[in-house]
Amino acid sequence: MPPADNDGTAGADELSALRAMCETLARGAGEIALAGRREAIGATELAGTTKSSTTDIATEFDEAAEAHVVGLIRDLRPDDAIIGEEGTADPGTSGYSWYIDPIDGTTNYVYDQPAWSNSVAVAHGDEMIAAAVYVPPLDEMFAAAAGQGATLNGRTISASDETDLSLALVGTGFGYQPSIRREQAERLVRLITQVRDVRRLGSAAVDLCMVACGRLDVYYELYLNSWDAAAGELIARESGAVTTDFTGAPARPEEMVAAAPGVHAAFLEALQAS
Ligand code: LIP
């Protein structure tokens, strides 16, 4: 991998190479997951182990996909840190960190619903610099590198030009804990009359990519994990969407908003009033 620029930041060539590596890793995870999905007939054949709650599941293909991605990163960039949803926690010494969600939207994966994805991102220090989200059921590869824009299957994408919140299509999601779900649902009740409609797709990475290509005007969610949001947030931001927390400060997994520029401020006002 080409060295970073003299000031220690990643140069344009290195960013392009890292984006290509993210795409290769995400697609490899997708091929493993898709093969497992096709072998199974019903949902129960894929059910795996439970994690934070009885509905938070991981299948053997979540684990196999993560092992595939982590193995390649360890081979190609052995000094990088790696954080994976299924337990990988390599500390690293290089200053580069990889965020892996081998299957984001596992519930959809198990139920053979289409909104699931394979998410890979890499940061240099605290800055996310390259990312890819692959959606196997749609054969759609979303990708971005810092300052280089966002793409869908290699074609440049941009957030929507919607300016009227009442016409905005809004995506959101819910955590696995019943108490959190109640809080999230109560906020949604207060928001739903102010927007065109709501979609709960089931994968934060997909939601963020939907904002990046204008299929959603807004996405918001609380209590995501770093691996859920790492790639999709960079892709959304590089598409021209505005990404923040609920107060307008920089986006973070625990409090995520990604919105078309024309409705971001109005949506934050509606969020804060809800
Ligand atoms: C999912 C997120 C989604 C959220 C789900 C779940 P997982 O991640 O991508 O946005 O609403 O509750 O957390 O668990 O499928 O990797």
py3Dmol code that shows the C-alpha trace and the ligand (Angstrom):
import py3Dmol

protein = """\
ATOM      1  CA  MET A   1       0.000   0.000   0.000  1.00  0.00           C
ATOM      2  CA  PRO A   2       1.519   3.405  -0.961  1.00  0.00           C
ATOM      3  CA  PRO A   3       2.806   5.384   2.070  1.00  0.00           C
ATOM      4  CA  ALA A   4       0.791   8.301   3.378  1.00  0.00           C
ATOM      5  CA  ASP A   5       1.731  11.877   2.436  1.00  0.00           C
ATOM      6  CA  ASN A   6       4.615  13.559   4.263  1.00  0.00           C
ATOM      7  CA  ASP A   7       2.234  15.126   6.790  1.00  0.00           C
ATOM      8  CA  GLY A   8       1.014  11.642   7.689  1.00  0.00           C
ATOM      9  CA  THR A   9      -2.361  12.008   5.975  1.00  0.00           C
ATOM     10  CA  ALA A  10      -3.480   9.528   3.346  1.00  0.00           C
ATOM     11  CA  GLY A  11      -2.697  10.668  -0.212  1.00  0.00           C
ATOM     12  CA  ALA A  12      -5.144  10.443  -3.127  1.00  0.00           C
ATOM     13  CA  ASP A  13      -3.576   7.280  -4.558  1.00  0.00           C
ATOM     14  CA  GLU A  14      -3.600   5.590  -1.170  1.00  0.00           C
ATOM     15  CA  LEU A  15      -7.262   6.573  -0.655  1.00  0.00           C
ATOM     16  CA  SER A  16      -8.222   5.078  -4.015  1.00  0.00           C
ATOM     17  CA  ALA A  17      -6.336   1.882  -3.200  1.00  0.00           C
ATOM     18  CA  LEU A  18      -8.004   1.627   0.214  1.00  0.00           C
ATOM     19  CA  ARG A  19     -11.453   2.161  -1.327  1.00  0.00           C
ATOM     20  CA  ALA A  20     -10.755  -0.641  -3.790  1.00  0.00           C
ATOM     21  CA  MET A  21      -9.639  -2.860  -0.909  1.00  0.00           C
ATOM     22  CA  CYS A  22     -12.863  -2.079   0.989  1.00  0.00           C
ATOM     23  CA  GLU A  23     -14.897  -3.070  -2.071  1.00  0.00           C
ATOM     24  CA  THR A  24     -12.985  -6.337  -2.499  1.00  0.00           C
ATOM     25  CA  LEU A  25     -13.427  -7.222   1.175  1.00  0.00           C
ATOM     26  CA  ALA A  26     -17.136  -6.313   1.226  1.00  0.00           C
ATOM     27  CA  ARG A  27     -17.815  -8.311  -1.926  1.00  0.00           C
ATOM     28  CA  GLY A  28     -15.950 -11.319  -0.517  1.00  0.00           C
ATOM     29  CA  ALA A  29     -18.073 -11.195   2.634  1.00  0.00           C
ATOM     30  CA  GLY A  30     -21.170 -10.896   0.469  1.00  0.00           C
ATOM     31  CA  GLU A  31     -20.319 -13.976  -1.583  1.00  0.00           C
ATOM     32  CA  ILE A  32     -19.951 -16.059   1.590  1.00  0.00           C
ATOM     33  CA  ALA A  33     -23.201 -14.731   3.071  1.00  0.00           C
ATOM     34  CA  LEU A  34     -25.164 -15.096  -0.169  1.00  0.00           C
ATOM     35  CA  ALA A  35     -24.018 -18.707  -0.631  1.00  0.00           C
ATOM     36  CA  GLY A  36     -25.217 -19.507   2.888  1.00  0.00           C
ATOM     37  CA  ARG A  37     -28.518 -17.737   2.296  1.00  0.00           C
ATOM     38  CA  ARG A  38     -29.140 -19.669  -0.930  1.00  0.00           C
ATOM     39  CA  GLU A  39     -28.383 -23.032   0.699  1.00  0.00           C
ATOM     40  CA  ALA A  40     -31.037 -22.477   3.349  1.00  0.00           C
ATOM     41  CA  ILE A  41     -34.733 -22.686   2.636  1.00  0.00           C
ATOM     42  CA  GLY A  42     -36.469 -21.174   5.652  1.00  0.00           C
ATOM     43  CA  ALA A  43     -35.455 -18.692   8.320  1.00  0.00           C
ATOM     44  CA  THR A  44     -34.935 -21.348  10.974  1.00  0.00           C
ATOM     45  CA  GLU A  45     -32.149 -23.045   9.007  1.00  0.00           C
ATOM     46  CA  LEU A  46     -30.006 -19.923   9.429  1.00  0.00           C
ATOM     47  CA  ALA A  47     -30.768 -19.083  13.042  1.00  0.00           C
ATOM     48  CA  GLY A  48     -27.527 -18.894  15.005  1.00  0.00           C
ATOM     49  CA  THR A  49     -26.451 -17.678  18.423  1.00  0.00           C
ATOM     50  CA  THR A  50     -28.087 -14.823  20.328  1.00  0.00           C
ATOM     51  CA  LYS A  51     -26.065 -11.842  21.599  1.00  0.00           C
ATOM     52  CA  SER A  52     -27.428  -8.766  23.435  1.00  0.00           C
ATOM     53  CA  SER A  53     -30.995 -10.088  23.417  1.00  0.00           C
ATOM     54  CA  THR A  54     -33.011 -13.058  22.127  1.00  0.00           C
ATOM     55  CA  THR A  55     -33.600 -11.128  18.892  1.00  0.00           C
ATOM     56  CA  ASP A  56     -29.970 -10.019  18.381  1.00  0.00           C
ATOM     57  CA  ILE A  57     -28.584 -12.975  16.406  1.00  0.00           C
ATOM     58  CA  ALA A  58     -25.400 -14.033  14.627  1.00  0.00           C
ATOM     59  CA  THR A  59     -25.350 -16.896  12.145  1.00  0.00           C
ATOM     60  CA  GLU A  60     -22.423 -19.055  11.121  1.00  0.00           C
ATOM     61  CA  PHE A  61     -22.235 -16.896   7.986  1.00  0.00           C
ATOM     62  CA  ASP A  62     -21.808 -13.672   9.989  1.00  0.00           C
ATOM     63  CA  GLU A  63     -18.827 -15.377  11.615  1.00  0.00           C
ATOM     64  CA  ALA A  64     -17.473 -16.907   8.381  1.00  0.00           C
ATOM     65  CA  ALA A  65     -17.748 -13.591   6.530  1.00  0.00           C
ATOM     66  CA  GLU A  66     -15.925 -11.750   9.319  1.00  0.00           C
ATOM     67  CA  ALA A  67     -13.205 -14.409   9.429  1.00  0.00           C
ATOM     68  CA  HIS A  68     -12.709 -14.041   5.665  1.00  0.00           C
ATOM     69  CA  VAL A  69     -12.386 -10.252   5.802  1.00  0.00           C
ATOM     70  CA  VAL A  70     -10.200 -10.237   8.918  1.00  0.00           C
ATOM     71  CA  GLY A  71      -7.891 -12.902   7.472  1.00  0.00           C
ATOM     72  CA  LEU A  72      -7.266 -10.834   4.354  1.00  0.00           C
ATOM     73  CA  ILE A  73      -6.628  -7.638   6.315  1.00  0.00           C
ATOM     74  CA  ARG A  74      -4.179  -9.462   8.595  1.00  0.00           C
ATOM     75  CA  ASP A  75      -2.369 -10.812   5.500  1.00  0.00           C
ATOM     76  CA  LEU A  76      -2.262  -7.523   3.593  1.00  0.00           C
ATOM     77  CA  ARG A  77      -1.955  -4.993   6.429  1.00  0.00           C
ATOM     78  CA  PRO A  78      -0.774  -6.885   9.528  1.00  0.00           C
ATOM     79  CA  ASP A  79      -0.131  -3.769  11.639  1.00  0.00           C
ATOM     80  CA  ASP A  80      -3.646  -2.291  11.264  1.00  0.00           C
ATOM     81  CA  ALA A  81      -6.294  -2.389  13.991  1.00  0.00           C
ATOM     82  CA  ILE A  82      -9.498  -4.323  13.277  1.00  0.00           C
ATOM     83  CA  ILE A  83     -12.891  -3.998  15.014  1.00  0.00           C
ATOM     84  CA  GLY A  84     -15.494  -6.550  13.953  1.00  0.00           C
ATOM     85  CA  GLU A  85     -19.101  -7.080  15.063  1.00  0.00           C
ATOM     86  CA  GLU A  86     -18.524 -10.765  15.725  1.00  0.00           C
ATOM     87  CA  GLY A  87     -15.678 -10.214  18.182  1.00  0.00           C
ATOM     88  CA  THR A  88     -12.513  -9.234  16.298  1.00  0.00           C
ATOM     89  CA  ALA A  89     -10.536  -6.683  18.323  1.00  0.00           C
ATOM     90  CA  ASP A  90      -6.979  -6.372  16.965  1.00  0.00           C
ATOM     91  CA  PRO A  91      -5.285  -3.313  18.583  1.00  0.00           C
ATOM     92  CA  GLY A  92      -2.879  -2.507  15.718  1.00  0.00           C
ATOM     93  CA  THR A  93       0.142  -0.179  15.662  1.00  0.00           C
ATOM     94  CA  SER A  94      -0.096   1.537  12.235  1.00  0.00           C
ATOM     95  CA  GLY A  95      -2.677   4.239  12.978  1.00  0.00           C
ATOM     96  CA  TYR A  96      -5.125   2.631  10.549  1.00  0.00           C
ATOM     97  CA  SER A  97      -8.290   0.930  11.907  1.00  0.00           C
ATOM     98  CA  TRP A  98     -10.765  -1.317  10.047  1.00  0.00           C
ATOM     99  CA  TYR A  99     -14.482  -1.498  10.973  1.00  0.00           C
ATOM    100  CA  ILE A 100     -16.228  -4.687   9.828  1.00  0.00           C
ATOM    101  CA  ASP A 101     -19.924  -5.510   9.921  1.00  0.00           C
ATOM    102  CA  PRO A 102     -19.885  -8.848   8.093  1.00  0.00           C
ATOM    103  CA  ILE A 103     -23.670  -8.907   7.752  1.00  0.00           C
ATOM    104  CA  ASP A 104     -25.520  -5.731   8.691  1.00  0.00           C
ATOM    105  CA  GLY A 105     -29.218  -6.477   8.920  1.00  0.00           C
ATOM    106  CA  THR A 106     -28.842 -10.028  10.178  1.00  0.00           C
ATOM    107  CA  THR A 107     -32.544 -10.320  11.004  1.00  0.00           C
ATOM    108  CA  ASN A 108     -33.346  -9.541   7.354  1.00  0.00           C
ATOM    109  CA  TYR A 109     -30.674 -12.035   6.289  1.00  0.00           C
ATOM    110  CA  VAL A 110     -32.245 -14.811   8.379  1.00  0.00           C
ATOM    111  CA  TYR A 111     -35.768 -13.997   7.173  1.00  0.00           C
ATOM    112  CA  ASP A 112     -34.582 -13.734   3.528  1.00  0.00           C
ATOM    113  CA  GLN A 113     -35.597 -10.087   3.348  1.00  0.00           C
ATOM    114  CA  PRO A 114     -33.466  -8.072   0.834  1.00  0.00           C
ATOM    115  CA  ALA A 115     -32.116  -5.227   3.026  1.00  0.00           C
ATOM    116  CA  TRP A 116     -28.887  -6.726   4.362  1.00  0.00           C
ATOM    117  CA  SER A 117     -25.328  -5.736   3.549  1.00  0.00           C
ATOM    118  CA  ASN A 118     -21.625  -6.279   4.127  1.00  0.00           C
ATOM    119  CA  SER A 119     -19.926  -3.177   5.493  1.00  0.00           C
ATOM    120  CA  VAL A 120     -16.180  -2.416   5.522  1.00  0.00           C
ATOM    121  CA  ALA A 121     -14.495   0.884   6.384  1.00  0.00           C
ATOM    122  CA  VAL A 122     -11.011   2.049   7.286  1.00  0.00           C
ATOM    123  CA  ALA A 123      -9.968   5.052   9.384  1.00  0.00           C
ATOM    124  CA  HIS A 124      -6.635   6.863   9.634  1.00  0.00           C
ATOM    125  CA  GLY A 125      -6.466   8.122  13.193  1.00  0.00           C
ATOM    126  CA  ASP A 126      -9.995   9.314  13.993  1.00  0.00           C
ATOM    127  CA  GLU A 127     -10.907  10.077  10.345  1.00  0.00           C
ATOM    128  CA  MET A 128     -12.833   7.527   8.289  1.00  0.00           C
ATOM    129  CA  ILE A 129     -11.059   7.623   4.909  1.00  0.00           C
ATOM    130  CA  ALA A 130     -12.452   4.785   2.760  1.00  0.00           C
ATOM    131  CA  ALA A 131     -15.527   2.580   2.813  1.00  0.00           C
ATOM    132  CA  ALA A 132     -17.675   0.084   0.960  1.00  0.00           C
ATOM    133  CA  VAL A 133     -21.157  -1.319   1.583  1.00  0.00           C
ATOM    134  CA  TYR A 134     -22.197  -4.256  -0.589  1.00  0.00           C
ATOM    135  CA  VAL A 135     -25.883  -5.232  -0.850  1.00  0.00           C
ATOM    136  CA  PRO A 136     -25.808  -8.780  -2.310  1.00  0.00           C
ATOM    137  CA  PRO A 137     -29.558  -9.226  -2.954  1.00  0.00           C
ATOM    138  CA  LEU A 138     -29.410  -6.130  -5.200  1.00  0.00           C
ATOM    139  CA  ASP A 139     -25.807  -6.670  -6.410  1.00  0.00           C
ATOM    140  CA  GLU A 140     -25.147  -3.033  -5.482  1.00  0.00           C
ATOM    141  CA  MET A 141     -21.717  -1.835  -4.314  1.00  0.00           C
ATOM    142  CA  PHE A 142     -21.651   1.541  -2.583  1.00  0.00           C
ATOM    143  CA  ALA A 143     -18.210   3.028  -1.971  1.00  0.00           C
ATOM    144  CA  ALA A 144     -16.426   6.244  -1.030  1.00  0.00           C
ATOM    145  CA  ALA A 145     -13.028   7.680  -0.178  1.00  0.00           C
ATOM    146  CA  ALA A 146     -12.424  10.934   1.709  1.00  0.00           C
ATOM    147  CA  GLY A 147     -12.685  13.884  -0.700  1.00  0.00           C
ATOM    148  CA  GLN A 148     -13.352  11.615  -3.678  1.00  0.00           C
ATOM    149  CA  GLY A 149     -17.157  11.417  -3.611  1.00  0.00           C
ATOM    150  CA  ALA A 150     -19.434   8.386  -3.386  1.00  0.00           C
ATOM    151  CA  THR A 151     -20.376   5.792  -5.987  1.00  0.00           C
ATOM    152  CA  LEU A 152     -22.929   3.068  -6.662  1.00  0.00           C
ATOM    153  CA  ASN A 153     -21.501   0.339  -8.897  1.00  0.00           C
ATOM    154  CA  GLY A 154     -18.836   2.816  -9.971  1.00  0.00           C
ATOM    155  CA  ARG A 155     -21.222   5.661 -10.880  1.00  0.00           C
ATOM    156  CA  THR A 156     -21.192   8.907  -8.862  1.00  0.00           C
ATOM    157  CA  ILE A 157     -24.192   9.308  -6.547  1.00  0.00           C
ATOM    158  CA  SER A 158     -25.602  12.253  -4.622  1.00  0.00           C
ATOM    159  CA  ALA A 159     -28.104  12.878  -1.869  1.00  0.00           C
ATOM    160  CA  SER A 160     -31.557  14.114  -2.871  1.00  0.00           C
ATOM    161  CA  ASP A 161     -32.376  17.761  -3.547  1.00  0.00           C
ATOM    162  CA  GLU A 162     -35.532  17.701  -1.376  1.00  0.00           C
ATOM    163  CA  THR A 163     -36.121  20.976   0.506  1.00  0.00           C
ATOM    164  CA  ASP A 164     -39.561  20.370   2.025  1.00  0.00           C
ATOM    165  CA  LEU A 165     -39.542  18.231   5.192  1.00  0.00           C
ATOM    166  CA  SER A 166     -43.219  17.370   4.741  1.00  0.00           C
ATOM    167  CA  LEU A 167     -42.217  15.641   1.474  1.00  0.00           C
ATOM    168  CA  ALA A 168     -39.173  13.847   2.927  1.00  0.00           C
ATOM    169  CA  LEU A 169     -39.021  10.048   3.019  1.00  0.00           C
ATOM    170  CA  VAL A 170     -37.371   9.153   6.332  1.00  0.00           C
ATOM    171  CA  GLY A 171     -35.615   5.939   7.355  1.00  0.00           C
ATOM    172  CA  THR A 172     -35.007   4.823  10.901  1.00  0.00           C
ATOM    173  CA  GLY A 173     -34.398   1.733  13.006  1.00  0.00           C
ATOM    174  CA  PHE A 174     -34.848   0.302  16.468  1.00  0.00           C
ATOM    175  CA  GLY A 175     -32.488  -1.294  18.968  1.00  0.00           C
ATOM    176  CA  TYR A 176     -32.788  -4.787  20.379  1.00  0.00           C
ATOM    177  CA  GLN A 177     -33.667  -3.816  23.966  1.00  0.00           C
ATOM    178  CA  PRO A 178     -37.449  -3.391  24.642  1.00  0.00           C
ATOM    179  CA  SER A 179     -36.927  -0.247  26.764  1.00  0.00           C
ATOM    180  CA  ILE A 180     -34.950   1.423  23.962  1.00  0.00           C
ATOM    181  CA  ARG A 181     -37.518   0.343  21.375  1.00  0.00           C
ATOM    182  CA  ARG A 182     -40.307   2.013  23.321  1.00  0.00           C
ATOM    183  CA  GLU A 183     -38.343   5.312  23.481  1.00  0.00           C
ATOM    184  CA  GLN A 184     -37.591   5.106  19.752  1.00  0.00           C
ATOM    185  CA  ALA A 185     -41.193   4.299  18.831  1.00  0.00           C
ATOM    186  CA  GLU A 186     -42.546   7.174  20.952  1.00  0.00           C
ATOM    187  CA  ARG A 187     -40.233   9.621  19.148  1.00  0.00           C
ATOM    188  CA  LEU A 188     -41.380   8.222  15.794  1.00  0.00           C
ATOM    189  CA  VAL A 189     -45.040   8.821  16.698  1.00  0.00           C
ATOM    190  CA  ARG A 190     -44.219  12.513  17.197  1.00  0.00           C
ATOM    191  CA  LEU A 191     -42.239  12.749  13.942  1.00  0.00           C
ATOM    192  CA  ILE A 192     -44.372  10.768  11.509  1.00  0.00           C
ATOM    193  CA  THR A 193     -46.980  13.505  10.870  1.00  0.00           C
ATOM    194  CA  GLN A 194     -44.241  15.969   9.836  1.00  0.00           C
ATOM    195  CA  VAL A 195     -42.737  13.938   6.957  1.00  0.00           C
ATOM    196  CA  ARG A 196     -43.912  12.193   3.771  1.00  0.00           C
ATOM    197  CA  ASP A 197     -43.523   8.688   5.217  1.00  0.00           C
ATOM    198  CA  VAL A 198     -41.181   6.398   7.136  1.00  0.00           C
ATOM    199  CA  ARG A 199     -39.245   3.276   6.161  1.00  0.00           C
ATOM    200  CA  ARG A 200     -37.647   0.802   8.564  1.00  0.00           C
ATOM    201  CA  LEU A 201     -35.313  -1.104   6.213  1.00  0.00           C
ATOM    202  CA  GLY A 202     -33.398  -3.040   8.907  1.00  0.00           C
ATOM    203  CA  SER A 203     -29.757  -2.277   8.050  1.00  0.00           C
ATOM    204  CA  ALA A 204     -28.129   1.002   9.077  1.00  0.00           C
ATOM    205  CA  ALA A 205     -25.497   0.597   6.373  1.00  0.00           C
ATOM    206  CA  VAL A 206     -28.211   0.215   3.733  1.00  0.00           C
ATOM    207  CA  ASP A 207     -30.192   3.131   5.190  1.00  0.00           C
ATOM    208  CA  LEU A 208     -27.154   5.409   5.000  1.00  0.00           C
ATOM    209  CA  CYS A 209     -26.451   4.337   1.414  1.00  0.00           C
ATOM    210  CA  MET A 210     -30.098   4.982   0.515  1.00  0.00           C
ATOM    211  CA  VAL A 211     -29.608   8.588   1.658  1.00  0.00           C
ATOM    212  CA  ALA A 212     -26.377   8.734  -0.362  1.00  0.00           C
ATOM    213  CA  CYS A 213     -28.204   7.880  -3.595  1.00  0.00           C
ATOM    214  CA  GLY A 214     -31.430   9.773  -2.916  1.00  0.00           C
ATOM    215  CA  ARG A 215     -33.681   6.772  -2.236  1.00  0.00           C
ATOM    216  CA  LEU A 216     -34.216   8.194   1.248  1.00  0.00           C
ATOM    217  CA  ASP A 217     -34.135  11.904   2.085  1.00  0.00           C
ATOM    218  CA  VAL A 218     -33.276  11.378   5.756  1.00  0.00           C
ATOM    219  CA  TYR A 219     -32.098   8.572   8.010  1.00  0.00           C
ATOM    220  CA  TYR A 220     -31.772   8.746  11.786  1.00  0.00           C
ATOM    221  CA  GLU A 221     -31.154   6.192  14.513  1.00  0.00           C
ATOM    222  CA  LEU A 222     -29.944   5.977  18.085  1.00  0.00           C
ATOM    223  CA  TYR A 223     -27.607   3.462  19.683  1.00  0.00           C
ATOM    224  CA  LEU A 224     -25.851   2.042  16.626  1.00  0.00           C
ATOM    225  CA  ASN A 225     -22.492   0.337  16.987  1.00  0.00           C
ATOM    226  CA  SER A 226     -19.347   1.680  15.324  1.00  0.00           C
ATOM    227  CA  TRP A 227     -19.361  -1.133  12.746  1.00  0.00           C
ATOM    228  CA  ASP A 228     -23.015  -0.463  11.758  1.00  0.00           C
ATOM    229  CA  ALA A 229     -22.337   3.159  10.831  1.00  0.00           C
ATOM    230  CA  ALA A 230     -18.643   3.461   9.919  1.00  0.00           C
ATOM    231  CA  ALA A 231     -18.873   2.817   6.168  1.00  0.00           C
ATOM    232  CA  GLY A 232     -22.360   4.155   5.492  1.00  0.00           C
ATOM    233  CA  GLU A 233     -21.721   7.473   7.217  1.00  0.00           C
ATOM    234  CA  LEU A 234     -18.659   8.207   5.041  1.00  0.00           C
ATOM    235  CA  ILE A 235     -20.564   7.183   1.897  1.00  0.00           C
ATOM    236  CA  ALA A 236     -23.493   9.431   2.849  1.00  0.00           C
ATOM    237  CA  ARG A 237     -21.205  12.367   3.689  1.00  0.00           C
ATOM    238  CA  GLU A 238     -19.201  11.978   0.466  1.00  0.00           C
ATOM    239  CA  SER A 239     -22.477  11.955  -1.501  1.00  0.00           C
ATOM    240  CA  GLY A 240     -23.237  15.466  -0.219  1.00  0.00           C
ATOM    241  CA  ALA A 241     -25.630  14.461   2.574  1.00  0.00           C
ATOM    242  CA  VAL A 242     -25.211  16.227   5.912  1.00  0.00           C
ATOM    243  CA  THR A 243     -24.308  13.860   8.737  1.00  0.00           C
ATOM    244  CA  THR A 244     -24.548  14.995  12.375  1.00  0.00           C
ATOM    245  CA  ASP A 245     -25.844  13.903  15.735  1.00  0.00           C
ATOM    246  CA  PHE A 246     -29.280  15.103  16.920  1.00  0.00           C
ATOM    247  CA  THR A 247     -27.821  18.481  18.016  1.00  0.00           C
ATOM    248  CA  GLY A 248     -25.895  19.240  14.816  1.00  0.00           C
ATOM    249  CA  ALA A 249     -22.523  18.147  16.205  1.00  0.00           C
ATOM    250  CA  PRO A 250     -20.456  15.598  14.248  1.00  0.00           C
ATOM    251  CA  ALA A 251     -22.253  12.300  13.651  1.00  0.00           C
ATOM    252  CA  ARG A 252     -21.555   9.390  15.992  1.00  0.00           C
ATOM    253  CA  PRO A 253     -22.934   5.837  15.988  1.00  0.00           C
ATOM    254  CA  GLU A 254     -24.900   6.398  19.198  1.00  0.00           C
ATOM    255  CA  GLU A 255     -26.814   9.340  17.649  1.00  0.00           C
ATOM    256  CA  MET A 256     -26.864   9.351  13.863  1.00  0.00           C
ATOM    257  CA  VAL A 257     -28.573  11.659  11.362  1.00  0.00           C
ATOM    258  CA  ALA A 258     -27.870  11.656   7.621  1.00  0.00           C
ATOM    259  CA  ALA A 259     -30.004  14.005   5.553  1.00  0.00           C
ATOM    260  CA  ALA A 260     -30.258  15.748   2.208  1.00  0.00           C
ATOM    261  CA  PRO A 261     -28.837  19.270   2.693  1.00  0.00           C
ATOM    262  CA  GLY A 262     -32.190  20.926   1.964  1.00  0.00           C
ATOM    263  CA  VAL A 263     -34.012  19.251   4.846  1.00  0.00           C
ATOM    264  CA  HIS A 264     -31.269  18.628   7.416  1.00  0.00           C
ATOM    265  CA  ALA A 265     -31.842  21.751   9.534  1.00  0.00           C
ATOM    266  CA  ALA A 266     -35.637  21.358   9.518  1.00  0.00           C
ATOM    267  CA  PHE A 267     -35.305  17.692  10.470  1.00  0.00           C
ATOM    268  CA  LEU A 268     -33.013  18.510  13.413  1.00  0.00           C
ATOM    269  CA  GLU A 269     -35.610  21.006  14.634  1.00  0.00           C
ATOM    270  CA  ALA A 270     -38.324  18.350  14.365  1.00  0.00           C
ATOM    271  CA  LEU A 271     -36.086  15.819  16.159  1.00  0.00           C
ATOM    272  CA  GLN A 272     -35.282  18.212  18.980  1.00  0.00           C
ATOM    273  CA  ALA A 273     -38.992  19.022  19.387  1.00  0.00           C
ATOM    274  CA  SER A 274     -39.908  15.328  19.438  1.00  0.00           C
TER     275      SER A 274
END
"""
ligand_1 = """\
16
LIP
C -28.872 -3.629 12.747
C -28.739 -2.177 12.330
C -30.109 -1.523 12.199
C -30.810 -1.581 13.523
C -31.001 -3.041 13.905
C -29.638 -3.760 14.015
P -27.289 -5.767 12.905
O -27.575 -4.164 12.876
O -28.053 -2.108 11.102
O -30.015 -0.180 11.777
O -32.048 -0.921 13.445
O -31.665 -3.103 15.141
O -28.906 -3.182 15.056
O -27.514 -6.182 14.319
O -28.232 -6.420 11.983
O -25.847 -5.909 12.466
"""
view = py3Dmol.view(width=600, height=400)
view.addModel(protein, "pdb")
view.setStyle({"model": 0}, {"cartoon": {"style": "trace"}})
view.addModel(ligand_1, "xyz")
view.setStyle({"model": 1}, {"stick": {}})
view.zoomTo()
view.show()
